[in-house]
Amino acid sequence: MPIRIVVDAMGGDDAPDVVVQGAAMVLAESEHDVHLILTGPAAKVEPLVKELPAALQSHITVVDAPDVIGMDDSPATAIKTKTASSIHVGLGLCKQGKADGFVSAGNTGAVMAGGFFILGRLPGVSRPSVIGYFPTVKGTCIVLDVGTNVDCKPDHLVQFARMGAIYAERVLGLSNPQCALLNVGEEPGKGDELAKAAHEALAAAEDLRFVGNIEGRDIMKHAADVVVCDGFTGNILLKFAESVAEILPRMLGAEMQRLAMSPEEQGTVARAFGGVKARFDYREFGGVPLLGVDGNVVIGHGGSDAYAIKNMILAAKSMISSRVTPLISEAMNR
């Protein structure tokens, strides 16, 4: 039976066009092992689907969802009042067992609120969490939480580590992943009360490969595979990393002009730097999982193009086939 993934056709700045294009890219590259369910106003979505090759159309179902949750809508209010929206309907299909996963590049807060209210938390999970991907000298590490939970307790950070370790092992292929606590120093006694208590709790968790504290400068050195922190700290870290990918090309361009480099020299440098910059590009990951809810949810960037949508759907497919959610449930029950 193919994996059934609901795609919010109205999610993103350029929806539904790029969403349908991204869905088509997935199906064109797949071996008929996935079926996509597009939720959104049928009058807008169906004409776009009908423009696709017939072989692809047979793997797409459009479910009418006339309401749309905008980027400026209040997340909790929109989820409760716009029950015919593409997000609400899509998550409802997952709750009813009619789909295996849900992806959206729409209102992030609404997707998270829908995950909480419609799907619910997994038993034993206090705070579901969104992860962030960070490029390192060895590949990729993940950081959580990156904004879902601003105020945290020590046991929340332990749960983040458990969920992150399962995701890193099953999806990123990191065997027995190392977990670390983001702090202002490496010594166990460093940091505020949360950091001190979290360090003690993480060190006592026998199911985790905890390697201690790391500092911000150690993340891209790949000092750990999974890094945990409260959402306030994590969101600042994430936004700074996003700015690096945006600002460094401008700084590099200005420096090449200052050095009066030839067009050929500039081209060589630009090609080399392009490979590095791509590792910061959210389009390559497509989206990030919402871990800890009773379902498979991947959230994409509002500015996603068709390529990013494709990778967002593939991220959900990988999460589903790797059984991330059931394994998190088992870990929390233990």
TORKOL-4160 file (C-alpha; in steps of 0.2 Angstrom, whole numbers, padded with zeros to 4 digits, m for minus):
334
<pt num="1" X="0000" Y="0000" Z="0000"/>
<pt num="2" X="0007" Y="0017" Z="m0005"/>
<pt num="3" X="0011" Y="0030" Z="0009"/>
<pt num="4" X="m0003" Y="0043" Z="0009"/>
<pt num="5" X="0003" Y="0061" Z="0012"/>
<pt num="6" X="m0008" Y="0076" Z="0014"/>
<pt num="7" X="m0001" Y="0091" Z="0006"/>
<pt num="8" X="m0008" Y="0108" Z="0011"/>
<pt num="9" X="m0011" Y="0115" Z="m0007"/>
<pt num="10" X="m0014" Y="0133" Z="0000"/>
<pt num="11" X="0002" Y="0133" Z="0011"/>
<pt num="12" X="0015" Y="0146" Z="0006"/>
<pt num="13" X="0017" Y="0162" Z="m0003"/>
<pt num="14" X="0015" Y="0155" Z="m0020"/>
<pt num="15" X="0002" Y="0142" Z="m0017"/>
<pt num="16" X="m0007" Y="0133" Z="m0025"/>
<pt num="17" X="0004" Y="0133" Z="m0041"/>
<pt num="18" X="0021" Y="0128" Z="m0033"/>
<pt num="19" X="0013" Y="0116" Z="m0022"/>
<pt num="20" X="0005" Y="0106" Z="m0036"/>
<pt num="21" X="0022" Y="0108" Z="m0046"/>
<pt num="22" X="0031" Y="0101" Z="m0031"/>
<pt num="23" X="0019" Y="0087" Z="m0029"/>
<pt num="24" X="0021" Y="0082" Z="m0047"/>
<pt num="25" X="0040" Y="0082" Z="m0045"/>
<pt num="26" X="0038" Y="0069" Z="m0031"/>
<pt num="27" X="0027" Y="0058" Z="m0041"/>
<pt num="28" X="0038" Y="0059" Z="m0057"/>
<pt num="29" X="0053" Y="0053" Z="m0047"/>
<pt num="30" X="0044" Y="0040" Z="m0036"/>
<pt num="31" X="0040" Y="0022" Z="m0040"/>
<pt num="32" X="0021" Y="0023" Z="m0036"/>
<pt num="33" X="0025" Y="0021" Z="m0018"/>
<pt num="34" X="0016" Y="0037" Z="m0012"/>
<pt num="35" X="m0001" Y="0044" Z="m0015"/>
<pt num="36" X="m0004" Y="0063" Z="m0012"/>
<pt num="37" X="m0020" Y="0071" Z="m0005"/>
<pt num="38" X="m0021" Y="0089" Z="m0009"/>
<pt num="39" X="m0032" Y="0099" Z="0002"/>
<pt num="40" X="m0038" Y="0116" Z="m0003"/>
<pt num="41" X="m0052" Y="0125" Z="m0013"/>
<pt num="42" X="m0056" Y="0112" Z="m0026"/>
<pt num="43" X="m0060" Y="0126" Z="m0039"/>
<pt num="44" X="m0042" Y="0132" Z="m0038"/>
<pt num="45" X="m0033" Y="0116" Z="m0035"/>
<pt num="46" X="m0041" Y="0104" Z="m0048"/>
<pt num="47" X="m0038" Y="0114" Z="m0063"/>
<pt num="48" X="m0019" Y="0114" Z="m0059"/>
<pt num="49" X="m0019" Y="0095" Z="m0056"/>
<pt num="50" X="m0028" Y="0092" Z="m0073"/>
<pt num="51" X="m0014" Y="0100" Z="m0082"/>
<pt num="52" X="m0002" Y="0086" Z="m0076"/>
<pt num="53" X="0001" Y="0071" Z="m0086"/>
<pt num="54" X="m0012" Y="0058" Z="m0083"/>
<pt num="55" X="0000" Y="0045" Z="m0075"/>
<pt num="56" X="0003" Y="0058" Z="m0061"/>
<pt num="57" X="m0015" Y="0063" Z="m0059"/>
<pt num="58" X="m0019" Y="0045" Z="m0054"/>
<pt num="59" X="m0009" Y="0047" Z="m0039"/>
<pt num="60" X="m0017" Y="0063" Z="m0033"/>
<pt num="61" X="m0033" Y="0065" Z="m0024"/>
<pt num="62" X="m0040" Y="0083" Z="m0021"/>
<pt num="63" X="m0051" Y="0085" Z="m0005"/>
<pt num="64" X="m0061" Y="0101" Z="m0005"/>
<pt num="65" X="m0056" Y="0113" Z="0009"/>
<pt num="66" X="m0064" Y="0130" Z="0005"/>
<pt num="67" X="m0057" Y="0140" Z="0019"/>
<pt num="68" X="m0039" Y="0146" Z="0020"/>
<pt num="69" X="m0029" Y="0151" Z="0035"/>
<pt num="70" X="m0018" Y="0166" Z="0031"/>
<pt num="71" X="m0001" Y="0170" Z="0037"/>
<pt num="72" X="m0007" Y="0184" Z="0048"/>
<pt num="73" X="m0021" Y="0174" Z="0056"/>
<pt num="74" X="m0020" Y="0170" Z="0074"/>
<pt num="75" X="m0015" Y="0152" Z="0074"/>
<pt num="76" X="m0026" Y="0145" Z="0089"/>
<pt num="77" X="m0041" Y="0155" Z="0084"/>
<pt num="78" X="m0040" Y="0150" Z="0065"/>
<pt num="79" X="m0038" Y="0132" Z="0069"/>
<pt num="80" X="m0054" Y="0132" Z="0080"/>
<pt num="81" X="m0065" Y="0143" Z="0069"/>
<pt num="82" X="m0059" Y="0138" Z="0051"/>
<pt num="83" X="m0063" Y="0120" Z="0052"/>
<pt num="84" X="m0065" Y="0119" Z="0033"/>
<pt num="85" X="m0047" Y="0126" Z="0030"/>
<pt num="86" X="m0034" Y="0116" Z="0021"/>
<pt num="87" X="m0024" Y="0114" Z="0037"/>
<pt num="88" X="m0038" Y="0108" Z="0048"/>
<pt num="89" X="m0045" Y="0096" Z="0035"/>
<pt num="90" X="m0028" Y="0089" Z="0031"/>
<pt num="91" X="m0024" Y="0085" Z="0049"/>
<pt num="92" X="m0042" Y="0079" Z="0052"/>
<pt num="93" X="m0038" Y="0066" Z="0038"/>
<pt num="94" X="m0023" Y="0060" Z="0048"/>
<pt num="95" X="m0033" Y="0059" Z="0064"/>
<pt num="96" X="m0046" Y="0048" Z="0055"/>
<pt num="97" X="m0033" Y="0036" Z="0049"/>
<pt num="98" X="m0036" Y="0041" Z="0031"/>
<pt num="99" X="m0018" Y="0048" Z="0028"/>
<pt num="100" X="m0001" Y="0044" Z="0035"/>
<pt num="101" X="0006" Y="0061" Z="0036"/>
<pt num="102" X="0003" Y="0080" Z="0034"/>
<pt num="103" X="0015" Y="0093" Z="0026"/>
<pt num="104" X="0012" Y="0112" Z="0025"/>
<pt num="105" X="0022" Y="0128" Z="0020"/>
<pt num="106" X="0007" Y="0138" Z="0027"/>
<pt num="107" X="0005" Y="0147" Z="0044"/>
<pt num="108" X="0017" Y="0138" Z="0055"/>
<pt num="109" X="0008" Y="0143" Z="0071"/>
<pt num="110" X="m0008" Y="0136" Z="0064"/>
<pt num="111" X="0000" Y="0119" Z="0059"/>
<pt num="112" X="0008" Y="0118" Z="0076"/>
<pt num="113" X="m0009" Y="0122" Z="0085"/>
<pt num="114" X="m0018" Y="0110" Z="0074"/>
<pt num="115" X="m0005" Y="0096" Z="0078"/>
<pt num="116" X="m0008" Y="0099" Z="0097"/>
<pt num="117" X="m0027" Y="0101" Z="0096"/>
<pt num="118" X="m0032" Y="0089" Z="0082"/>
<pt num="119" X="m0019" Y="0075" Z="0083"/>
<pt num="120" X="m0014" Y="0078" Z="0101"/>
<pt num="121" X="0002" Y="0074" Z="0110"/>
<pt num="122" X="0010" Y="0057" Z="0111"/>
<pt num="123" X="0007" Y="0049" Z="0128"/>
<pt num="124" X="0022" Y="0054" Z="0140"/>
<pt num="125" X="0026" Y="0069" Z="0129"/>
<pt num="126" X="0025" Y="0086" Z="0139"/>
<pt num="127" X="0030" Y="0098" Z="0125"/>
<pt num="128" X="0031" Y="0093" Z="0106"/>
<pt num="129" X="0045" Y="0101" Z="0098"/>
<pt num="130" X="0051" Y="0108" Z="0081"/>
<pt num="131" X="0069" Y="0104" Z="0076"/>
<pt num="132" X="0082" Y="0115" Z="0066"/>
<pt num="133" X="0095" Y="0108" Z="0054"/>
<pt num="134" X="0113" Y="0115" Z="0056"/>
<pt num="135" X="0127" Y="0111" Z="0043"/>
<pt num="136" X="0143" Y="0106" Z="0051"/>
<pt num="137" X="0161" Y="0100" Z="0046"/>
<pt num="138" X="0155" Y="0082" Z="0047"/>
<pt num="139" X="0137" Y="0084" Z="0039"/>
<pt num="140" X="0122" Y="0090" Z="0049"/>
<pt num="141" X="0117" Y="0091" Z="0067"/>
<pt num="142" X="0100" Y="0095" Z="0073"/>
<pt num="143" X="0095" Y="0108" Z="0087"/>
<pt num="144" X="0079" Y="0107" Z="0097"/>
<pt num="145" X="0069" Y="0117" Z="0102"/>
<pt num="146" X="0070" Y="0131" Z="0090"/>
<pt num="147" X="0055" Y="0141" Z="0095"/>
<pt num="148" X="0040" Y="0130" Z="0099"/>
<pt num="149" X="0043" Y="0131" Z="0118"/>
<pt num="150" X="0051" Y="0147" Z="0125"/>
<pt num="151" X="0050" Y="0142" Z="0143"/>
<pt num="152" X="0056" Y="0125" Z="0147"/>
<pt num="153" X="0059" Y="0114" Z="0162"/>
<pt num="154" X="0074" Y="0101" Z="0164"/>
<pt num="155" X="0063" Y="0086" Z="0160"/>
<pt num="156" X="0057" Y="0095" Z="0144"/>
<pt num="157" X="0075" Y="0096" Z="0137"/>
<pt num="158" X="0077" Y="0077" Z="0141"/>
<pt num="159" X="0062" Y="0074" Z="0131"/>
<pt num="160" X="0069" Y="0084" Z="0117"/>
<pt num="161" X="0085" Y="0074" Z="0117"/>
<pt num="162" X="0076" Y="0058" Z="0116"/>
<pt num="163" X="0065" Y="0063" Z="0102"/>
<pt num="164" X="0079" Y="0071" Z="0093"/>
<pt num="165" X="0090" Y="0056" Z="0095"/>
<pt num="166" X="0077" Y="0045" Z="0087"/>
<pt num="167" X="0075" Y="0056" Z="0073"/>
<pt num="168" X="0094" Y="0058" Z="0070"/>
<pt num="169" X="0096" Y="0039" Z="0070"/>
<pt num="170" X="0081" Y="0034" Z="0059"/>
<pt num="171" X="0080" Y="0048" Z="0047"/>
<pt num="172" X="0098" Y="0056" Z="0046"/>
<pt num="173" X="0106" Y="0039" Z="0048"/>
<pt num="174" X="0117" Y="0044" Z="0063"/>
<pt num="175" X="0121" Y="0028" Z="0073"/>
<pt num="176" X="0120" Y="0030" Z="0092"/>
<pt num="177" X="0119" Y="0049" Z="0091"/>
<pt num="178" X="0128" Y="0060" Z="0103"/>
<pt num="179" X="0117" Y="0072" Z="0113"/>
<pt num="180" X="0123" Y="0089" Z="0121"/>
<pt num="181" X="0116" Y="0103" Z="0130"/>
<pt num="182" X="0119" Y="0121" Z="0123"/>
<pt num="183" X="0127" Y="0131" Z="0137"/>
<pt num="184" X="0138" Y="0146" Z="0140"/>
<pt num="185" X="0153" Y="0134" Z="0145"/>
<pt num="186" X="0158" Y="0116" Z="0145"/>
<pt num="187" X="0159" Y="0113" Z="0164"/>
<pt num="188" X="0144" Y="0104" Z="0172"/>
<pt num="189" X="0141" Y="0119" Z="0184"/>
<pt num="190" X="0140" Y="0132" Z="0171"/>
<pt num="191" X="0124" Y="0141" Z="0166"/>
<pt num="192" X="0108" Y="0147" Z="0174"/>
<pt num="193" X="0097" Y="0136" Z="0185"/>
<pt num="194" X="0088" Y="0128" Z="0170"/>
<pt num="195" X="0105" Y="0123" Z="0162"/>
<pt num="196" X="0112" Y="0116" Z="0178"/>
<pt num="197" X="0097" Y="0105" Z="0182"/>
<pt num="198" X="0095" Y="0100" Z="0164"/>
<pt num="199" X="0113" Y="0094" Z="0163"/>
<pt num="200" X="0110" Y="0083" Z="0179"/>
<pt num="201" X="0094" Y="0076" Z="0171"/>
<pt num="202" X="0102" Y="0072" Z="0155"/>
<pt num="203" X="0117" Y="0064" Z="0163"/>
<pt num="204" X="0106" Y="0053" Z="0173"/>
<pt num="205" X="0096" Y="0047" Z="0157"/>
<pt num="206" X="0104" Y="0030" Z="0154"/>
<pt num="207" X="0096" Y="0029" Z="0137"/>
<pt num="208" X="0105" Y="0044" Z="0130"/>
<pt num="209" X="0122" Y="0046" Z="0124"/>
<pt num="210" X="0125" Y="0062" Z="0133"/>
<pt num="211" X="0142" Y="0071" Z="0130"/>
<pt num="212" X="0139" Y="0086" Z="0141"/>
<pt num="213" X="0138" Y="0105" Z="0138"/>
<pt num="214" X="0144" Y="0113" Z="0122"/>
<pt num="215" X="0145" Y="0131" Z="0117"/>
<pt num="216" X="0138" Y="0140" Z="0102"/>
<pt num="217" X="0154" Y="0139" Z="0093"/>
<pt num="218" X="0155" Y="0120" Z="0094"/>
<pt num="219" X="0139" Y="0117" Z="0084"/>
<pt num="220" X="0146" Y="0118" Z="0067"/>
<pt num="221" X="0162" Y="0109" Z="0073"/>
<pt num="222" X="0149" Y="0094" Z="0075"/>
<pt num="223" X="0153" Y="0092" Z="0094"/>
<pt num="224" X="0136" Y="0083" Z="0095"/>
<pt num="225" X="0123" Y="0076" Z="0083"/>
<pt num="226" X="0108" Y="0082" Z="0093"/>
<pt num="227" X="0109" Y="0099" Z="0103"/>
<pt num="228" X="0095" Y="0103" Z="0115"/>
<pt num="229" X="0091" Y="0120" Z="0122"/>
<pt num="230" X="0075" Y="0130" Z="0127"/>
<pt num="231" X="0065" Y="0138" Z="0112"/>
<pt num="232" X="0070" Y="0156" Z="0116"/>
<pt num="233" X="0089" Y="0152" Z="0114"/>
<pt num="234" X="0086" Y="0140" Z="0100"/>
<pt num="235" X="0076" Y="0152" Z="0090"/>
<pt num="236" X="0089" Y="0166" Z="0091"/>
<pt num="237" X="0102" Y="0153" Z="0086"/>
<pt num="238" X="0091" Y="0148" Z="0071"/>
<pt num="239" X="0088" Y="0166" Z="0065"/>
<pt num="240" X="0107" Y="0170" Z="0066"/>
<pt num="241" X="0111" Y="0154" Z="0056"/>
<pt num="242" X="0098" Y="0160" Z="0043"/>
<pt num="243" X="0106" Y="0177" Z="0042"/>
<pt num="244" X="0123" Y="0169" Z="0038"/>
<pt num="245" X="0118" Y="0162" Z="0022"/>
<pt num="246" X="0110" Y="0178" Z="0017"/>
<pt num="247" X="0124" Y="0190" Z="0022"/>
<pt num="248" X="0140" Y="0180" Z="0018"/>
<pt num="249" X="0138" Y="0181" Z="m0001"/>
<pt num="250" X="0136" Y="0200" Z="0000"/>
<pt num="251" X="0151" Y="0201" Z="0011"/>
<pt num="252" X="0161" Y="0190" Z="m0001"/>
<pt num="253" X="0155" Y="0200" Z="m0016"/>
<pt num="254" X="0161" Y="0216" Z="m0009"/>
<pt num="255" X="0178" Y="0208" Z="m0004"/>
<pt num="256" X="0181" Y="0201" Z="m0022"/>
<pt num="257" X="0177" Y="0219" Z="m0029"/>
<pt num="258" X="0189" Y="0227" Z="m0016"/>
<pt num="259" X="0203" Y="0215" Z="m0022"/>
<pt num="260" X="0199" Y="0218" Z="m0040"/>
<pt num="261" X="0198" Y="0200" Z="m0044"/>
<pt num="262" X="0195" Y="0195" Z="m0062"/>
<pt num="263" X="0179" Y="0188" Z="m0068"/>
<pt num="264" X="0187" Y="0171" Z="m0069"/>
<pt num="265" X="0193" Y="0172" Z="m0051"/>
<pt num="266" X="0177" Y="0178" Z="m0045"/>
<pt num="267" X="0168" Y="0164" Z="m0054"/>
<pt num="268" X="0179" Y="0151" Z="m0046"/>
<pt num="269" X="0177" Y="0158" Z="m0028"/>
<pt num="270" X="0158" Y="0159" Z="m0031"/>
<pt num="271" X="0157" Y="0141" Z="m0037"/>
<pt num="272" X="0166" Y="0135" Z="m0021"/>
<pt num="273" X="0156" Y="0146" Z="m0010"/>
<pt num="274" X="0140" Y="0141" Z="m0018"/>
<pt num="275" X="0143" Y="0123" Z="m0012"/>
<pt num="276" X="0145" Y="0129" Z="0006"/>
<pt num="277" X="0130" Y="0141" Z="0005"/>
<pt num="278" X="0119" Y="0127" Z="m0001"/>
<pt num="279" X="0121" Y="0118" Z="0015"/>
<pt num="280" X="0112" Y="0132" Z="0024"/>
<pt num="281" X="0098" Y="0132" Z="0011"/>
<pt num="282" X="0081" Y="0127" Z="0019"/>
<pt num="283" X="0075" Y="0121" Z="0001"/>
<pt num="284" X="0087" Y="0106" Z="0003"/>
<pt num="285" X="0078" Y="0100" Z="0018"/>
<pt num="286" X="0061" Y="0106" Z="0013"/>
<pt num="287" X="0054" Y="0106" Z="0030"/>
<pt num="288" X="0056" Y="0102" Z="0048"/>
<pt num="289" X="0046" Y="0089" Z="0058"/>
<pt num="290" X="0035" Y="0093" Z="0073"/>
<pt num="291" X="0040" Y="0079" Z="0085"/>
<pt num="292" X="0029" Y="0073" Z="0099"/>
<pt num="293" X="0012" Y="0074" Z="0092"/>
<pt num="294" X="0002" Y="0059" Z="0088"/>
<pt num="295" X="0005" Y="0059" Z="0069"/>
<pt num="296" X="0018" Y="0064" Z="0056"/>
<pt num="297" X="0019" Y="0082" Z="0053"/>
<pt num="298" X="0032" Y="0092" Z="0043"/>
<pt num="299" X="0032" Y="0111" Z="0042"/>
<pt num="300" X="0040" Y="0120" Z="0027"/>
<pt num="301" X="0045" Y="0138" Z="0024"/>
<pt num="302" X="0032" Y="0151" Z="0018"/>
<pt num="303" X="0043" Y="0156" Z="0004"/>
<pt num="304" X="0045" Y="0138" Z="m0003"/>
<pt num="305" X="0046" Y="0135" Z="m0021"/>
<pt num="306" X="0042" Y="0119" Z="m0030"/>
<pt num="307" X="0059" Y="0111" Z="m0026"/>
<pt num="308" X="0057" Y="0115" Z="m0008"/>
<pt num="309" X="0039" Y="0108" Z="m0008"/>
<pt num="310" X="0046" Y="0092" Z="m0016"/>
<pt num="311" X="0059" Y="0090" Z="m0002"/>
<pt num="312" X="0046" Y="0094" Z="0011"/>
<pt num="313" X="0035" Y="0079" Z="0005"/>
<pt num="314" X="0050" Y="0068" Z="0004"/>
<pt num="315" X="0055" Y="0072" Z="0022"/>
<pt num="316" X="0037" Y="0067" Z="0028"/>
<pt num="317" X="0039" Y="0051" Z="0017"/>
<pt num="318" X="0056" Y="0047" Z="0026"/>
<pt num="319" X="0048" Y="0051" Z="0043"/>
<pt num="320" X="0034" Y="0039" Z="0040"/>
<pt num="321" X="0044" Y="0025" Z="0033"/>
<pt num="322" X="0057" Y="0026" Z="0047"/>
<pt num="323" X="0043" Y="0024" Z="0060"/>
<pt num="324" X="0049" Y="0040" Z="0069"/>
<pt num="325" X="0033" Y="0043" Z="0078"/>
<pt num="326" X="0029" Y="0025" Z="0084"/>
<pt num="327" X="0047" Y="0024" Z="0091"/>
<pt num="328" X="0046" Y="0041" Z="0100"/>
<pt num="329" X="0030" Y="0034" Z="0108"/>
<pt num="330" X="0039" Y="0018" Z="0113"/>
<pt num="331" X="0053" Y="0028" Z="0121"/>
<pt num="332" X="0042" Y="0039" Z="0131"/>
<pt num="333" X="0032" Y="0024" Z="0137"/>
<pt num="334" X="0048" Y="0016" Z="0143"/>
